[in-house]
Amino acid sequence: MSAVSEAMNRRMTLGMLSNRYGCEIEPPSATEVTVTSIADAIDSVRPGALFIPSTDTDAHQIETAQSLGAYAAVVPRAMRGTIRNPQIPLVYADLTEEQLGVLASTMAGSPSDSLAVFAVAGEDDESVEHNVRNLADFLHMLGNPVGVVSASDSQSLERFLNLRYPLSILDVQRTLAVCMEDGAAAVILALDKRTLDEQALQAVNIDVLGCSDTGSDEKRTRDFAARFGCVIGKHTHIARRTSESDLLAAQASSAYDESDAGALSLSIAMVLAAGVRKANIKSALRVSRDMQ
């Protein structure tokens, strides 16, 4: 997997897993076995891992995971009795994507609860990437340490993250945990298929969802976000360019072309939705104008 496996450092016993998700443990005496990370692919298994294969599994794959140091493996209930003499405990469960997201978030320390999480949607991948970069620059201008999750370039502050795309549920939680541990105050997620698997944002709390497609209504925006497992809760703000954000962007500099001014306006609308004071935004825009 990627370097972000370093962030999955919480502990959980198999007994806790059974109590929370109704799993069956074999042997039953293994309830006190403690796992320290979770892995969804063989190449991401580390000593102490709970192996949760993302594809169909078999006895050979379980044996390989055990040889790499896995302490236990999750297998479908339908496979009960098909794996002979396993050398590690087996957890029989059919976890939903939502349950897997909650488990991954718990093991990662619930990173999205400690970060301001911005998600950017748009008409196409190019516009999403452009708006993600503009928002990252603007948040940095406001004095926020920022992480970026995008197929074109993911970073935790100044550190490049070598990830495999599209990211899975586990990958996203690991990456958010890395950003949190590096000291990021905010993380920006690109909502596109290059960056994220379907349902990859399960158990990720989104604070602001920005949409550059001003013609889409709120239902379309919610439906689009739902493809990635992004649930728009009562604390999530949906932001689009407004006349106010357009005016602030126009006052920043006449040097912006139309696309850059539009991206800046969306960034302003998103940080306003996040609760940043207008005075702070104007101050940052003045600094930006003076530096040009």
Secondary structure, 3 states (H helix, E strand, C coil): CCHHHHHCCCCEEHHHHHHHHCCEEECHHHHHCEECEEECCHHHCCCCEEECCCCCCCHHHHHHHHHCCCCEEEECHHHCCCCCCCCCCEEECCCCHHHHHHHHHHHCCCHHHCCEEEEEECCCHHHHHHHHHHHHHHHHHCCCCEEEECCCCCEECCEECCCCCCECHHHHHHHHHHHHHHCCCEEEEECCCCCECCCCCCCCCCCEEEECCCCCCHHHHHHHHHCCCCCCCCCCEEECCCHHHHHHHHHHCCCCCHHHHHHHHHHHHHHHHCCCCHHHHHHHHHHHHHHC
